[in-house]
Amino acid sequence: MDSKEYQVCTNCIMDTTDPDITFDERGWCDYCRNFYENILPDWHTDERGEKELEKIVQKIKRYGKNRDHDCLIGISGGVDSSYVALIAKEKLGLRPLLYHVDAGWNSQVSVNNIQRLIEGLGLDLVTEVIDWQEMKDLQLSFFKAQLANIDIPQDLAFFSSLYNFAIKHKFKYILTGANYSTECVREPNEWGAYYPTDMRFVKDVHNHFGKIPLKTFPTSNIFTYKLYYRYIKGIQVVRPLNYVPYIKEDVKKVLIDRFGWQSYAQKHHESRFTRFVECYWLPKKFGYERRKAHLSSLVLTNQMTREEALLKVAAPELDEQTMIQDFEYVAKKLDLTVEELQKLFDGENKSYRDYKNNMTLINLGTKVMNLLGLEKRVVR
Ligand SMILES: [Zn+2]
């Protein structure tokens, strides 16, 4: 990143803290252009979407006819996945098995939310608990590596555990809460959203800084799941929220009314670790505000005005006291003193580019996916 002048998009709130952002003569960024040109024309949440979804649902039901469950839903306790579970059961008439990965950082709110949801919907839940010593060792490795991407171990565990379970128990359909409505602007890799399943990268970081071998930690390689799982094993990922109207605030109200569900202040705060990453580590150490991507998504999908988003992002996400508490909590949980965590925080920032990785190959794959229309968002 050279001395590019600061610029913020005149249509959303993405800005030059994404080093690769470009603007047109109107001052609109490439996320906005991509949204109007590539995502919106193909995104139907009316009858057309309903019909498309119904076709998929019929296939899922046929596949699941003689099984206890016809599909798998990864559940975090957050809005998106909770709503997928609700829709799957009540709107689509599916018989999902809910799958939760406990990586050691669940907030009490998320634990309660999951419990209320399964009771309220009468669904079955499987929980995999990740070995805490291994989790801690991998997380500490990422801290020591001075990376923005410190939530990779958690994401890797969530993702791999779900996929590996699907393969083992012959689930063909995985329903996820991924959606355009709240995620059409993807967080740039540079802001810590780099691929958790780039195992070359994860292994290199762990080889440098890890202390114990990862024996049970669930892993899956990006190429394995994009190719082998998808095309040989035939696993299909369905994103139901892209076929129905999905207005986040309305959905929160539904979940609160129906299940006594509790809201989080921000996206992804079902994990205390993620809250620390997004409210402390990224903005304070790296100057990256992931809220800019989250709020821009809401602006583009008319769930918030640009002015509201700018106001929100101008104020810190959490009050100082809560941030200090989170800092102490994270240190304690990772067996660090506050001073040791502070030392890591003060270290020289690195990027995923400073470690071995498969980025070139993944970028090539993403280009192919873009060309085939399988990935419509700007990914970088
Ligand atoms: Zn924009």
Residues whose N, C-alpha, C, O or C-beta is under 5 A from the ligand:
A	BS01	ZN	C9 N11 C12 M14 W28 C29 Y31 C32
